[in-house]
Amino acid sequence: MWDYFGPDFAFDVVKGVVAGMASIAFQVVAPRTFRAAKQFRARWVTRRAARRAARQARRDVVANDEG
């Protein structure tokens, strides 16, 4: 009987173990990934705002020099 069910059962056990490990890994990695993405976005927005401010300041200087 095990000759018939053995290979399928072993394959299902291995699939379950791999799926369980992947689930645990995802639960560990996901919060760190989201936190890193949040920090990256915050830095990106800050740099973008600084570039816009610098660009506007250059425009203001050029406009004041022409007048």
C-alpha positions as CSV (number, residue, x, y, z in Angstrom):
1,M,0.0,0.0,0.0
2,W,2.8,2.4,0.8
3,D,4.3,1.7,-2.5
4,Y,1.3,3.4,-4.1
5,F,0.8,6.3,-1.6
6,G,4.4,6.8,-0.5
7,P,5.8,9.0,-3.3
8,D,2.7,11.2,-3.4
9,F,2.6,11.5,0.4
10,A,6.3,12.4,0.5
11,F,5.9,15.0,-2.3
12,D,3.0,16.6,-0.4
13,V,5.0,16.7,2.8
14,V,7.9,18.3,1.1
15,K,5.5,20.9,-0.6
16,G,4.0,21.6,2.8
17,V,7.4,22.2,4.5
18,V,8.5,24.4,1.7
19,A,5.3,26.4,1.7
20,G,5.5,26.8,5.5
21,M,9.1,28.0,5.4
22,A,8.2,30.5,2.6
23,S,5.3,31.8,4.7
24,I,7.5,32.3,7.7
25,A,10.2,34.0,5.6
26,F,7.6,36.3,4.1
27,Q,6.3,37.2,7.6
28,V,9.8,38.1,8.7
29,V,10.9,40.0,5.6
30,A,7.7,41.8,4.7
31,P,7.7,44.4,7.6
32,R,11.4,45.2,7.0
33,T,10.7,45.6,3.3
34,F,7.8,47.9,3.8
35,R,9.8,49.9,6.4
36,A,12.7,50.3,3.9
37,A,10.4,51.3,1.1
38,K,8.8,53.9,3.4
39,Q,12.2,55.4,4.3
40,F,13.3,55.4,0.7
41,R,10.1,57.2,-0.4
42,A,10.6,59.8,2.4
43,R,14.1,60.4,1.3
44,W,13.1,60.6,-2.3
45,V,10.3,63.2,-1.6
46,T,12.7,65.2,0.6
47,R,15.4,65.3,-2.2
48,R,12.8,66.1,-4.8
49,A,11.5,69.1,-2.7
50,A,15.0,70.3,-2.2
51,R,15.7,70.2,-5.9
52,R,12.5,72.1,-6.7
53,A,13.4,74.7,-4.1
54,A,16.9,75.1,-5.5
55,R,15.5,75.4,-9.0
56,Q,13.0,78.0,-7.9
57,A,15.7,79.9,-6.1
58,R,17.8,80.0,-9.3
59,R,14.8,81.3,-11.2
60,D,14.2,84.0,-8.7
61,V,17.8,85.1,-8.8
62,V,17.8,85.3,-12.6
63,A,14.5,87.2,-12.6
64,N,15.8,89.7,-10.0
65,D,19.0,90.2,-12.0
66,E,17.1,91.0,-15.2
67,G,14.9,93.6,-13.6
